[in-house]
């Protein structure tokens, strides 16, 4: 039985084929990597802004 990845639900009684599990895990890993990269970019943007603010305040003293 071939099940479409978009129609599979974890509540189904039948286990998905290995190919589908592989695709699910691959997509989850890609999503996690993209989210990590976005978070990392945002983190360093905040650090950079705070560093610039600190250096701006200390140079005015």
C-alpha positions as CSV (number, residue, x, y, z in Angstrom):
1,X,0.0,0.0,0.0
2,X,1.4,3.4,-1.0
3,X,0.4,6.2,1.3
4,X,0.9,9.8,0.4
5,X,3.1,11.7,2.8
6,X,0.5,14.5,3.1
7,X,-2.4,12.1,3.9
8,X,-0.6,10.1,6.6
9,X,-1.5,10.8,10.2
10,X,0.2,9.5,13.4
11,X,-3.2,8.2,14.5
12,X,-3.4,5.8,11.5
13,X,-3.4,2.1,12.6
14,X,-1.0,1.1,9.9
15,X,2.7,2.0,10.3
16,X,4.1,4.1,7.5
17,X,6.6,2.6,5.0
18,X,10.3,3.2,5.7
19,X,10.5,5.5,2.7
20,X,7.8,7.7,4.2
21,X,9.4,7.7,7.6
22,X,12.7,8.7,6.0
23,X,11.0,11.5,4.2
24,X,9.3,12.7,7.4
25,X,12.6,12.7,9.2
26,X,14.4,14.4,6.4
27,X,11.8,17.2,6.3
28,X,11.9,17.6,10.1
29,X,15.7,17.9,10.0
30,X,15.5,20.5,7.2
31,X,12.9,22.5,9.1
32,X,15.0,22.3,12.3
33,X,18.1,23.4,10.5
34,X,16.3,26.4,8.9
35,X,14.8,27.4,12.3
36,X,18.2,27.1,13.9
37,X,19.8,29.3,11.3
38,X,17.1,31.9,11.7
39,X,17.5,31.9,15.5
40,X,21.3,32.1,15.2
41,X,21.0,35.1,12.8
42,X,18.6,36.9,15.1
43,X,20.7,36.2,18.1
44,X,23.8,37.7,16.5
45,X,21.9,40.6,15.2
46,X,20.8,41.4,18.8
47,X,24.3,40.9,20.1
48,X,25.7,43.2,17.4
49,X,23.1,45.9,18.1
50,X,23.7,45.7,21.9
51,X,27.5,45.9,21.3
52,X,27.1,48.9,19.0
53,X,24.9,50.6,21.6
54,X,27.4,49.9,24.4
55,X,30.3,51.2,22.3
56,X,28.2,54.3,21.4
57,X,27.5,55.1,25.0
58,X,31.1,54.5,26.2
59,X,32.6,56.7,23.4
60,X,30.3,59.6,24.5
61,X,31.6,59.6,28.1
